[in-house]
Amino acid sequence: MSYVVINPGENIQKYVNANPVDTQFYLNAGVYRGQQITPKDGQQFIGAPGAVLNGATVLSKWIKSGDHWMANGLPAQLPPSGQGQNGSVLPTYREDLFIDNHLYKRVGSLNELGAGKWYYDKGTNSAHISVNPTGKSLELSTTPYAFKGSADNVTVQNLFIEKYANAAQTGTINTDGSGWKIEDVTARWNHGAGIMIGPDGVISGGAAIENGQLGITGYKSNNTKVIGVEIARNNSAGFDDSWEAGGLKFTNSTGVEFRNNFVHDNHGTGLWGDISMMKTIYDGNVVYNNDKHGIFHEISYDAIISNNIIVDNGQADKSSLYKHSQLKIDNSQNVDVHHNLIETDSGSGNGIALLYQNRGSGTFGAYDTKGNNIHNNKIVYHDAKALSGFLSASSSVNGNNFSNKWDSNTWITPDKANTHWYFNGKLGSWDTLRAKNGFEPNGTLLPQKQAETLINPDGTVANTETDNNAGGGTGDTTTSGPITTNIVISAYGSPLAGVNAHFKVLIDGKKVSDSWATTKAQDLTYKASVASNLAHKIQIQYSHVGAQDRNLFVNKVMINGNVIASNYPIVTYDKGALDRKDVVAGQSGMSWNGTLVINVDKCYFLGTSVAQQSLAASVDPTLLMAEVFHNTPFDFHTDALYLLGLAPAW
């Protein structure tokens, strides 16, 4: 494999054209402005920490014009694309203005100028702002893409890709090629989607944040995986969220997997599979505070939705199951929904909604809402209006004759008498539905006050009788004897002079092992004996060797099978010496002697007490995880936020 070093200011495409397939390009730190890259098969693009592809033009010539400032002679406006919310055309315009890395809102006339706003005059190709630009950095996105093409097996790694003027329904990385690997890339502040990926691809680590339309999208992206990515605050331009906007949306794809992503605060749906999706897996994701649905599986087929935390998505209107929900299955069949924590309060949407309308058929048959199995989930309501159930637009179709099953779920409500369930055209109470509809024969209903007694402040399960097969613990205390812990670190390095990066693995400051990284990410496994039922710090210390500059990248860590990405809230990065003096949020790229510190709670190191064995019969382990994060009396709503790292410390 050829190895080529590129510096800022150089034309990346010229190097691509001059080198064969499978060449590895290493981009030194700095800003690469206006780059458009069409790779060849197997080529790799690896960024040093601080390497940025920037699609914006610097605007340095501003003149005062009355009560505002203007910049003339800008490039002609790119062709508009997409569909704005409520018919607005402004989101379809692809140029965005940034002042000191803050996105300004585009307005339709000079009269609307004000703080944080700008206007583009198509007639004169000029930009207008109300703030004095002196001493500020002003950039206008003008470049339509960063990567595109149909090459196969391309790798893009450890880059920031930002401020591109890509069209709606396209990514700044925009490929229909097979086998792309997009690793630890942050796509941000781009106008369309951050990333659009083809079949057999993998997007792992990194982030897709604050893009104009979507974070990540895919079309006919069979067998692609999205793993451990932060997908947040997308649809900043204000596209129509019922059309295609929000966190992630894939369509017409088979065998896609969305695992262990942190999907939050998107202006639209969090995770959305639409139109003939088949064999889709949504597993281990945290989906929080998105404006519309949390997870939405629409006019599609077989899927598994499991082990997710889906909390506080949607708006407060719970008047119908047509409204926003934590989890919505619309005209889709054979979806297995299990072991999720679903939680909603007075300011967010419904729980689990199954909807049927006559929407025709697709690749694998009729779009029917049938054969879905909702079981072994924990659903927590904080007000009397939240709904779950089945809503049909046809009087001849209901949840019973479409063979959907609801069983062995635990429901926690403010009051046992509330009518939280909608079936066969009417609301029903727990007792009524269980008696007549075969609903939840082995399910559990817990009033919230009773549920709060199930966990003691020390994390053990109380010996409490519960209604309707709730089960209960024995109250046994936990132990802190040694247990064997499996640690798997996914890491790679960039070598110099034939020597790659070296790192140490420590637990609570004591060395467990050390390893040399390789140029391709690999999973390295370590075993250590630690005290059970106690919190520990897992530390990955880049022990730089020699006087040459190498780089270490840690994608994720698995602790006893639980995946923790480098940018999760419980991860910090201690720059330089391990002295807690220069600590920032967790990240993948590491510098000389920096240490990635994972503050791992005791729930990752559970022993085998009777109380813990009985936990599965009464309370979801994710709730226990949230509880022991701060070791205070249990609160179902607040503790889920602790698990996400979104609530303040006690």
C-alpha positions as CSV (number, residue, x, y, z in Angstrom):
1,M,0.0,0.0,0.0
2,S,1.3,3.4,-0.9
3,Y,1.5,6.1,1.8
4,V,1.1,9.8,1.0
5,V,1.3,12.7,3.3
6,I,-0.8,15.8,2.4
7,N,-0.6,19.3,4.0
8,P,-3.2,22.1,4.2
9,G,-3.3,24.2,1.1
10,E,-2.6,21.2,-1.2
11,N,-5.2,19.8,-3.6
12,I,-6.3,16.4,-2.3
13,Q,-7.9,15.4,-5.6
14,K,-4.6,15.8,-7.5
15,Y,-3.0,13.3,-5.1
16,V,-6.0,11.0,-5.6
17,N,-5.6,11.2,-9.4
18,A,-1.9,10.6,-9.3
19,N,-1.9,7.5,-7.1
20,P,-3.3,4.0,-7.5
21,V,-6.2,2.2,-5.8
22,D,-5.6,1.3,-2.1
23,T,-3.4,4.3,-1.5
24,Q,-3.4,5.7,2.1
25,F,-3.5,9.4,2.4
26,Y,-2.5,11.0,5.7
27,L,-3.8,14.6,6.2
28,N,-1.7,16.6,8.5
29,A,-3.5,18.9,11.0
30,G,-5.0,22.1,9.6
31,V,-7.9,23.4,7.5
32,Y,-8.3,22.1,4.0
33,R,-10.7,24.6,2.4
34,G,-13.0,23.9,-0.6
35,Q,-11.8,20.3,-1.2
36,Q,-14.0,18.0,-3.4
37,I,-12.8,14.4,-3.5
38,T,-13.8,11.5,-5.7
39,P,-11.8,8.5,-4.5
40,K,-10.6,5.4,-6.2
41,D,-11.3,1.9,-4.9
42,G,-9.7,1.1,-1.5
43,Q,-8.2,4.5,-0.9
44,Q,-7.9,5.7,2.7
45,F,-8.1,9.2,4.0
46,I,-6.8,9.5,7.6
47,G,-6.7,12.8,9.4
48,A,-4.2,13.8,12.1
49,P,-5.9,15.3,15.2
50,G,-7.1,18.7,14.0
51,A,-7.5,17.9,10.3
52,V,-10.6,19.7,9.0
53,L,-12.2,19.7,5.6
54,N,-14.0,23.0,5.3
55,G,-16.5,23.8,2.5
56,A,-16.8,27.5,3.2
57,T,-15.3,30.6,1.6
58,V,-13.8,33.2,3.9
59,L,-15.6,36.6,3.6
60,S,-13.1,39.4,4.4
61,K,-14.3,42.4,2.4
62,W,-17.3,44.0,4.1
63,I,-18.5,47.5,3.7
64,K,-20.9,49.6,5.7
65,S,-24.3,50.2,4.0
66,G,-26.7,52.3,6.0
67,D,-27.5,50.5,9.3
68,H,-25.8,47.2,8.3
69,W,-22.8,45.7,6.6
70,M,-22.6,43.9,3.2
71,A,-20.2,41.7,1.3
72,N,-20.4,41.8,-2.5
73,G,-19.2,39.6,-5.4
74,L,-20.2,36.3,-3.8
75,P,-20.5,33.1,-5.8
76,A,-23.9,32.6,-7.5
77,Q,-26.5,30.7,-5.4
78,L,-26.5,26.9,-5.7
79,P,-29.7,25.3,-6.9
80,P,-32.2,25.1,-4.0
81,S,-33.4,21.6,-2.9
82,G,-35.7,20.0,-0.4
83,Q,-38.9,20.9,1.4
84,G,-39.1,23.5,4.2
85,Q,-41.3,23.3,7.2
86,N,-44.7,24.9,6.6
87,G,-43.8,25.6,3.0
88,S,-40.9,27.9,3.8
89,V,-38.3,28.2,1.0
90,L,-35.5,29.4,3.2
91,P,-34.3,25.9,4.3
92,T,-34.0,24.9,0.6
93,Y,-31.2,27.6,0.0
94,R,-27.9,25.8,0.6
95,E,-25.6,28.6,1.6
96,D,-25.0,29.1,5.3
97,L,-23.2,32.0,7.1
98,F,-21.0,31.4,10.1
99,I,-19.6,34.1,12.3
100,D,-16.9,32.9,14.7
101,N,-18.2,29.4,14.1
102,H,-21.8,30.3,15.0
103,L,-24.4,29.5,12.4
104,Y,-26.6,32.5,11.6
105,K,-30.2,32.2,10.6
106,R,-31.1,33.1,7.0
107,V,-34.0,35.5,6.6
108,G,-36.0,36.5,3.6
109,S,-35.5,40.3,3.5
110,L,-33.3,43.1,4.7
111,N,-36.1,44.3,7.1
112,E,-35.7,41.0,9.0
113,L,-32.0,41.5,9.9
114,G,-31.1,41.4,13.6
115,A,-29.0,39.6,16.1
116,G,-27.9,36.1,14.8
117,K,-29.5,36.7,11.3
118,W,-28.3,37.3,7.8
119,Y,-29.8,38.0,4.3
120,Y,-28.6,36.8,0.9
121,D,-29.6,39.1,-2.0
122,K,-29.8,36.8,-5.1
123,G,-30.0,39.8,-7.4
124,T,-26.6,41.2,-6.4
125,N,-25.0,38.0,-5.0
126,S,-24.3,39.9,-1.7
127,A,-24.6,39.0,2.0
128,H,-25.9,41.3,4.6
129,I,-25.6,41.3,8.4
130,S,-26.4,43.7,11.2
131,V,-23.3,43.0,13.4
132,N,-20.0,44.8,12.8
133,P,-17.7,42.2,11.2
134,T,-14.4,43.8,12.4
135,G,-12.2,41.3,14.2
136,K,-14.5,38.4,13.4
137,S,-14.2,35.3,11.3
138,L,-16.9,35.2,8.7
139,E,-17.5,32.2,6.4
140,L,-20.1,31.3,3.7
141,S,-20.6,27.7,2.8
142,T,-20.2,27.4,-1.0
143,T,-18.8,23.9,-1.7
144,P,-21.4,21.2,-2.7
145,Y,-19.7,18.1,-1.2
146,A,-16.5,16.7,0.4
147,F,-16.5,13.1,-0.8
148,K,-18.6,11.6,-3.6
149,G,-18.6,8.8,-6.1
150,S,-19.1,5.0,-6.5
151,A,-15.7,3.7,-5.6
152,D,-15.8,0.7,-3.2
153,N,-14.0,0.0,0.1
154,V,-13.0,3.6,0.8
155,T,-12.0,4.6,4.3
156,V,-12.5,8.1,5.8
157,Q,-11.1,8.4,9.3
158,N,-10.6,10.9,12.0
159,L,-11.6,14.1,10.1
160,F,-13.9,17.0,10.8
161,I,-16.0,17.8,7.8
162,E,-17.9,21.0,8.1
163,K,-19.6,23.9,6.4
164,Y,-20.4,22.3,3.1
165,A,-23.3,23.6,1.0
166,N,-24.6,20.1,0.1
167,A,-28.2,19.6,-1.2
168,A,-31.0,18.1,0.8
169,Q,-31.1,14.3,0.7
170,T,-27.3,14.2,0.0
171,G,-24.4,13.9,2.4
172,T,-21.2,15.9,2.5
173,I,-19.8,12.4,2.3
174,N,-22.1,11.2,-0.4
175,T,-21.6,7.7,-1.9
176,D,-23.4,4.8,-3.3
177,G,-20.2,2.7,-3.4
178,S,-20.0,-0.5,-1.4
179,G,-18.0,-1.1,1.8
180,W,-17.1,2.4,2.9
181,K,-15.7,2.7,6.4
182,I,-16.3,6.1,8.0
183,E,-14.6,6.0,11.4
184,D,-14.4,8.8,14.0
185,V,-15.5,11.4,11.6
186,T,-17.4,14.5,12.8
187,A,-19.7,15.9,10.2
188,R,-21.1,19.2,11.4
189,W,-22.6,22.4,10.1
190,N,-23.3,21.1,6.6
191,H,-26.6,22.1,4.9
192,G,-28.0,18.8,3.8
193,A,-27.1,15.5,5.6
194,G,-23.9,15.0,7.3
195,I,-23.2,11.5,5.8
196,M,-25.0,9.5,3.1
197,I,-23.6,6.0,2.9
198,G,-24.1,3.1,0.4
199,P,-24.3,-0.7,1.0
200,D,-22.1,-2.9,3.2
201,G,-20.7,0.2,4.9
202,V,-19.8,1.0,8.5
203,I,-20.1,4.4,10.3
204,S,-18.5,4.0,13.7
205,G,-17.6,6.6,16.3
206,G,-17.5,10.3,15.7
207,A,-20.6,12.5,15.4
208,A,-23.1,13.9,12.9
209,I,-24.2,17.1,14.6
210,E,-26.0,20.4,13.7
211,N,-26.4,19.6,10.1
212,G,-29.1,21.4,8.1
213,Q,-31.4,18.5,7.3
214,L,-30.2,15.1,8.7
215,G,-27.3,13.7,10.6
216,I,-27.0,10.4,8.6
217,T,-29.0,9.0,5.7
218,G,-29.0,5.9,3.4
219,Y,-30.8,4.6,0.4
220,K,-30.5,1.0,-0.7
221,S,-27.8,0.8,1.9
222,N,-28.1,-3.0,2.4
223,N,-26.1,-4.5,5.3
224,T,-24.7,-1.2,6.5
225,K,-24.0,-0.5,10.2
226,V,-24.1,2.7,12.2
227,I,-22.4,2.1,15.5
228,G,-21.5,4.4,18.4
229,V,-22.2,7.7,16.7
230,E,-23.5,10.9,18.4
231,I,-26.4,12.1,16.2
232,A,-27.5,15.4,17.6
233,R,-29.2,18.8,16.9
234,N,-29.7,18.1,13.2
235,N,-32.3,19.8,11.0
236,S,-31.0,23.2,12.0
237,A,-32.1,24.7,8.6
238,G,-35.8,23.9,9.4
239,F,-36.7,21.3,6.7
240,D,-40.1,19.6,6.9
241,D,-39.7,16.9,9.5
242,S,-42.6,14.9,8.1
243,W,-40.9,14.8,4.7
244,E,-37.3,13.9,5.7
245,A,-35.4,15.6,8.5
246,G,-34.1,14.9,12.0
247,G,-31.4,12.6,13.3
248,L,-31.1,9.6,11.0
249,K,-33.3,8.2,8.1
250,F,-32.7,5.1,6.0
251,T,-35.0,3.9,3.2
252,N,-35.3,0.8,1.0
253,S,-32.6,-1.1,2.8
254,T,-32.1,-4.7,4.1
255,G,-30.0,-5.8,7.0
256,V,-29.2,-2.4,8.4
257,E,-28.0,-2.1,12.0
258,F,-28.2,0.9,14.3
259,R,-26.3,0.1,17.5
260,N,-25.1,2.0,20.5
261,N,-25.7,5.5,19.1
262,F,-26.5,8.6,21.2
263,V,-29.4,10.3,19.3
264,H,-30.6,13.5,21.0
265,D,-32.1,16.9,20.5
266,N,-32.7,16.5,16.8
267,H,-35.5,18.7,15.2
268,G,-37.5,15.8,13.9
269,T,-37.4,12.0,14.5
270,G,-34.4,10.4,16.1
271,L,-34.0,7.1,14.3
272,W,-36.2,6.5,11.2
273,G,-36.5,3.5,9.0
274,D,-38.9,4.1,6.1
275,I,-40.2,2.4,2.9
276,S,-39.5,-1.4,2.6
277,M,-36.9,-1.6,5.3
278,M,-36.3,-5.3,6.0
279,K,-34.4,-7.0,8.9
280,T,-33.5,-3.8,10.6
281,I,-31.9,-3.8,14.0
282,Y,-32.2,-0.9,16.5
283,D,-30.2,-2.0,19.5
284,G,-28.5,-0.3,22.5
285,N,-29.2,3.2,21.4
286,V,-29.9,6.2,23.7
287,V,-32.7,8.2,22.1
288,Y,-33.5,11.4,24.0
289,N,-35.3,14.7,23.6
290,N,-35.9,14.6,19.8
291,D,-38.7,16.9,18.6
292,K,-40.8,14.2,17.0
293,H,-40.7,10.4,17.4
294,G,-37.8,8.6,19.2
295,I,-37.7,5.5,17.0
296,F,-40.0,5.3,13.9
297,H,-40.3,2.2,11.8
298,E,-42.6,3.1,8.9
299,I,-44.2,1.1,6.0
300,S,-41.5,-1.6,6.4
301,Y,-41.0,-5.2,7.6
302,D,-39.1,-7.4,10.0
303,A,-37.1,-5.5,12.7
304,I,-35.7,-5.9,16.1
305,I,-35.9,-2.9,18.5
306,S,-34.1,-3.9,21.7
307,N,-32.1,-2.7,24.7
308,N,-32.7,1.0,23.8
309,I,-33.3,3.9,26.2
310,I,-36.0,6.0,24.7
311,V,-36.8,9.0,26.8
312,D,-38.7,12.3,26.5
313,N,-39.1,12.5,22.7
314,G,-41.9,14.3,20.9
315,Q,-44.2,17.2,21.9
316,A,-46.7,17.3,24.7
317,D,-49.9,16.7,22.7
318,K,-51.0,13.1,23.6
319,S,-54.6,13.5,22.3
320,S,-54.1,10.6,19.8
321,L,-51.7,7.8,18.9
322,Y,-51.2,9.7,15.7
323,K,-49.2,12.2,17.7
324,H,-45.5,11.8,18.6
325,S,-44.4,8.7,20.4
326,Q,-41.2,7.3,22.0
327,L,-41.6,4.4,19.7
328,K,-43.9,4.3,16.6
329,I,-44.6,1.3,14.3
330,D,-46.6,2.5,11.3
331,N,-47.9,-0.1,8.8
332,S,-45.0,-2.4,9.5
333,Q,-45.0,-6.1,10.5
334,N,-42.9,-8.7,12.4
335,V,-41.2,-6.2,14.6
336,D,-39.8,-7.6,17.9
337,V,-39.7,-4.9,20.6
338,H,-38.1,-6.0,23.8
339,H,-36.0,-5.0,26.8
340,N,-36.3,-1.3,26.1
341,L,-36.7,1.5,28.7
342,I,-39.4,3.9,27.4
343,E,-40.2,7.0,29.4
344,T,-42.3,10.0,28.9
345,D,-43.4,13.0,31.0
346,S,-46.0,15.8,30.7
347,G,-43.9,17.7,28.2
348,S,-43.2,14.8,25.7
349,G,-45.0,12.4,23.5
350,N,-46.8,9.0,23.9
351,G,-45.3,5.6,24.7
352,I,-45.5,2.9,22.1
353,A,-47.9,3.4,19.1
354,L,-48.9,0.9,16.5
355,L,-50.8,2.5,13.6
356,Y,-52.6,1.1,10.6
357,Q,-53.8,2.8,7.5
358,N,-54.3,1.4,4.0
359,R,-50.9,2.4,2.6
360,G,-50.6,-0.3,-0.1
361,S,-47.7,-2.7,-0.4
362,G,-43.9,-2.7,-1.0
363,T,-41.0,-4.9,-1.9
364,F,-41.9,-7.7,0.6
365,G,-45.7,-7.6,0.6
366,A,-48.5,-5.5,2.1
367,Y,-47.7,-2.7,4.5
368,D,-49.7,-4.3,7.4
369,T,-49.3,-3.6,11.1
370,K,-49.3,-7.3,12.1
371,G,-47.2,-9.9,13.8
372,N,-45.5,-7.4,16.1
373,N,-44.4,-8.5,19.5
374,I,-44.0,-6.0,22.3
375,H,-42.6,-7.8,25.4
376,N,-40.3,-7.4,28.4
377,N,-40.0,-3.6,28.2
378,K,-40.3,-1.1,30.9
379,I,-42.6,1.8,30.1
380,V,-42.7,4.7,32.6
381,Y,-45.4,7.4,32.5
382,H,-45.3,10.6,34.5
383,D,-48.7,12.0,33.7
384,A,-52.2,10.6,33.2
385,K,-52.5,11.3,29.4
386,A,-49.7,9.2,27.9
387,L,-50.9,6.5,25.6
388,S,-49.8,3.2,24.1
389,G,-51.7,0.8,21.9
390,F,-53.1,0.2,18.4
391,L,-54.9,2.8,16.2
392,S,-56.5,1.8,13.0
393,A,-58.0,4.0,10.3
394,S,-60.1,1.1,9.1
395,S,-63.1,-0.2,11.1
396,S,-62.4,-3.7,9.9
397,V,-58.9,-3.9,11.3
398,N,-57.9,-3.9,15.0
399,G,-55.0,-5.0,17.1
400,N,-56.5,-8.4,17.7
401,N,-57.1,-9.6,14.2
402,F,-53.7,-8.3,13.1
403,S,-52.1,-10.6,15.7
404,N,-50.0,-8.1,17.6
405,K,-48.9,-9.3,21.0
406,W,-48.3,-7.3,24.2
407,D,-47.0,-9.3,27.1
408,S,-44.5,-9.4,30.0
409,N,-44.0,-5.6,30.0
410,T,-43.7,-3.6,33.2
411,W,-45.8,-0.4,33.1
412,I,-45.2,2.3,35.8
413,T,-47.9,5.0,36.0
414,P,-48.9,7.8,38.4
415,D,-52.2,6.0,39.2
416,K,-53.2,2.4,38.6
417,A,-56.7,3.5,37.5
418,N,-55.5,5.6,34.6
419,T,-56.6,4.7,31.0
420,H,-53.2,4.7,29.2
421,W,-54.1,2.1,26.6
422,Y,-56.0,2.5,23.3
423,F,-57.3,-0.6,21.5
424,N,-60.3,-1.2,19.1
425,G,-61.3,2.4,18.9
426,K,-61.5,3.2,22.6
427,L,-59.4,3.9,25.7
428,G,-59.2,1.2,28.3
429,S,-57.9,0.6,31.8
430,W,-55.4,-2.1,32.8
431,D,-57.9,-4.4,34.3
432,T,-60.5,-4.0,31.5
433,L,-58.0,-4.7,28.7
434,R,-56.5,-7.7,30.4
435,A,-59.9,-9.2,31.0
436,K,-61.2,-8.8,27.4
437,N,-58.5,-8.4,24.9
438,G,-55.8,-10.9,26.0
439,F,-53.6,-7.9,26.7
440,E,-50.5,-8.4,28.9
441,P,-51.4,-11.8,30.5
442,N,-48.0,-11.8,32.2
443,G,-47.5,-8.1,32.4
444,T,-47.1,-5.9,35.4
445,L,-48.6,-2.6,36.4
446,L,-47.0,-0.6,39.2
447,P,-48.2,2.7,40.5
448,Q,-45.2,5.0,40.7
449,K,-45.1,5.3,44.4
450,Q,-44.9,1.5,44.8
451,A,-42.3,1.3,42.0
452,E,-40.0,3.7,43.8
453,T,-39.7,1.3,46.7
454,L,-38.2,-1.5,44.6
455,I,-34.6,-0.3,44.9
456,N,-32.9,0.6,48.1
457,P,-30.5,3.5,48.2
458,D,-27.5,1.1,48.2
459,G,-28.7,-0.4,44.9
460,T,-30.1,-3.6,46.3
461,V,-33.7,-4.8,45.5
462,A,-36.2,-4.4,48.2
463,N,-38.4,-7.3,49.5
464,T,-41.6,-5.7,48.3
465,E,-44.8,-7.5,47.2
466,T,-46.1,-6.2,43.9
467,D,-49.3,-6.6,41.9
468,N,-49.8,-8.8,38.8
469,N,-46.7,-10.9,38.7
470,A,-44.3,-8.0,39.4
471,G,-41.9,-10.2,41.4
472,G,-39.6,-8.9,44.1
473,G,-36.2,-9.2,45.5
474,T,-35.1,-10.7,48.8
475,G,-33.4,-7.6,50.1
476,D,-30.0,-9.3,50.3
477,T,-27.0,-7.0,50.4
478,T,-24.4,-7.1,47.6
479,T,-20.9,-8.2,48.1
480,S,-17.6,-6.8,46.8
481,G,-15.5,-10.0,46.2
482,P,-13.2,-10.2,43.2
483,I,-14.6,-10.9,39.7
484,T,-12.9,-11.3,36.3
485,T,-13.6,-8.4,34.0
486,N,-13.2,-8.5,30.3
487,I,-12.1,-5.3,28.6
488,V,-12.0,-5.0,24.8
489,I,-10.4,-1.8,23.4
490,S,-10.9,-0.9,19.7
491,A,-7.9,1.2,18.7
492,Y,-5.5,2.0,15.9
493,G,-2.5,4.3,15.4
494,S,-0.7,6.3,12.8
495,P,3.0,5.2,12.6
496,L,6.2,7.2,12.0
497,A,9.6,5.7,11.1
498,G,8.0,2.3,11.1
499,V,6.9,2.5,14.8
500,N,3.3,2.7,15.8
501,A,1.6,4.1,18.9
502,H,2.1,2.4,22.3
503,F,-0.4,2.5,25.1
504,K,-1.0,1.2,28.6
505,V,-4.3,-0.1,30.1
506,L,-4.8,0.8,33.8
507,I,-7.6,0.1,36.3
508,D,-7.8,2.6,39.1
509,G,-4.3,3.8,38.3
510,K,-2.7,0.3,38.3
511,K,-1.3,-1.1,35.1
512,V,-3.1,-4.2,33.7
513,S,-1.3,-4.5,30.4
514,D,0.2,-2.6,27.4
515,S,-0.1,-2.9,23.6
516,W,1.2,-1.5,20.4
517,A,-1.5,-0.2,18.0
518,T,-1.7,-1.2,14.4
519,T,-2.7,1.0,11.4
520,K,-6.1,-0.6,11.1
521,A,-8.6,-0.7,14.0
522,Q,-8.5,-3.9,15.9
523,D,-10.1,-5.2,19.1
524,L,-7.6,-5.9,21.8
525,T,-8.8,-8.0,24.8
526,Y,-7.6,-7.8,28.4
527,K,-8.7,-9.6,31.5
528,A,-8.4,-8.3,35.0
529,S,-9.6,-9.1,38.5
530,V,-11.5,-6.3,40.2
531,A,-13.7,-5.9,43.2
532,S,-17.4,-6.5,42.3
533,N,-20.2,-4.1,43.0
534,L,-17.8,-1.1,43.2
535,A,-17.1,1.6,40.6
536,H,-13.8,1.6,38.8
537,K,-11.8,3.8,36.5
538,I,-10.6,2.2,33.2
539,Q,-7.7,4.3,31.9
540,I,-6.1,4.1,28.5
541,Q,-2.8,6.0,28.6
542,Y,-0.9,6.9,25.4
543,S,2.7,6.2,26.5
544,H,4.5,8.0,23.7
545,V,7.9,6.4,22.8
546,G,10.7,8.4,21.3
547,A,10.8,11.9,20.0
548,Q,8.6,11.5,16.9
549,D,5.0,12.4,16.6
550,R,2.6,9.4,16.3
551,N,-1.1,9.3,17.0
552,L,-3.4,6.9,18.9
553,F,-7.1,6.7,18.3
554,V,-9.5,4.8,20.6
555,N,-12.9,4.2,19.0
556,K,-14.7,2.4,21.8
557,V,-14.2,0.2,24.9
558,M,-16.3,-2.8,25.8
559,I,-16.5,-3.7,29.5
560,N,-18.1,-7.1,30.1
561,G,-19.9,-6.8,26.8
562,N,-21.1,-3.2,27.3
563,V,-20.0,-0.8,24.7
564,I,-18.8,2.7,25.7
565,A,-17.8,5.0,22.8
566,S,-15.0,7.5,23.4
567,N,-17.4,10.5,23.4
568,Y,-19.9,9.1,25.9
569,P,-20.7,11.3,28.9
570,I,-18.9,9.0,31.3
571,V,-15.6,9.4,29.4
572,T,-13.0,12.2,29.9
573,Y,-9.7,12.9,28.4
574,D,-6.8,14.0,30.7
575,K,-4.3,15.8,28.5
576,G,-0.6,15.3,29.2
577,A,0.2,13.8,32.5
578,L,-2.6,11.9,34.4
579,D,-3.0,14.7,36.9
580,R,-6.6,15.9,36.5
581,K,-5.3,19.4,35.6
582,D,-6.3,19.6,31.9
583,V,-9.4,17.5,31.6
584,V,-11.8,17.7,28.6
585,A,-14.7,15.7,27.3
586,G,-13.9,12.2,25.9
587,Q,-12.6,12.0,22.4
588,S,-11.1,9.4,20.1
589,G,-7.8,11.1,19.1
590,M,-5.1,11.2,21.8
591,S,-1.9,13.2,22.1
592,W,1.5,12.4,23.8
593,N,0.9,10.8,27.2
594,G,-2.8,11.8,27.3
595,T,-5.1,9.4,29.1
596,L,-8.7,8.5,28.3
597,V,-10.5,7.9,31.6
598,I,-13.8,5.9,31.7
599,N,-15.6,6.4,34.9
600,V,-17.3,3.0,35.1
601,D,-20.1,2.5,37.5
602,K,-20.5,-0.5,39.8
603,C,-23.4,-1.8,37.7
604,Y,-20.8,-2.9,35.1
605,F,-19.2,-5.1,37.8
606,L,-22.2,-6.8,39.4
607,G,-21.6,-9.8,41.6
608,T,-24.1,-12.7,42.1
609,S,-26.1,-11.8,45.2
610,V,-29.7,-13.0,45.3
611,A,-30.9,-9.5,45.2
612,Q,-29.2,-9.0,41.8
613,Q,-30.4,-12.3,40.5
614,S,-34.0,-11.2,41.2
615,L,-33.6,-7.8,39.6
616,A,-34.7,-9.0,36.1
617,A,-38.1,-10.0,37.5
618,S,-38.8,-6.5,38.8
619,V,-36.7,-3.6,37.5
620,D,-34.8,-3.1,34.3
621,P,-31.0,-3.2,34.8
622,T,-30.7,0.1,33.0
623,L,-32.7,1.7,35.7
624,L,-30.4,0.2,38.3
625,M,-27.5,1.6,36.3
626,A,-29.0,5.0,36.5
627,E,-29.6,4.7,40.2
628,V,-26.1,3.7,41.2
629,F,-24.7,6.6,39.1
630,H,-25.4,8.9,42.0
631,N,-26.5,6.5,44.8
632,T,-29.6,8.5,45.9
633,P,-33.2,7.3,46.4
634,F,-34.7,6.2,43.1
635,D,-36.6,8.4,40.8
636,F,-37.6,6.9,37.5
637,H,-37.5,10.1,35.4
638,T,-34.5,11.8,36.7
639,D,-32.3,8.7,36.9
640,A,-32.7,8.0,33.2
641,L,-31.3,11.4,32.6
642,Y,-28.3,10.6,34.8
643,L,-27.7,7.6,32.7
644,L,-27.5,9.9,29.7
645,G,-25.3,12.4,31.5
646,L,-27.9,15.1,31.0
647,A,-29.1,15.8,34.6
648,P,-27.2,18.0,37.1
649,A,-25.3,16.3,39.9
650,W,-27.0,16.0,43.3
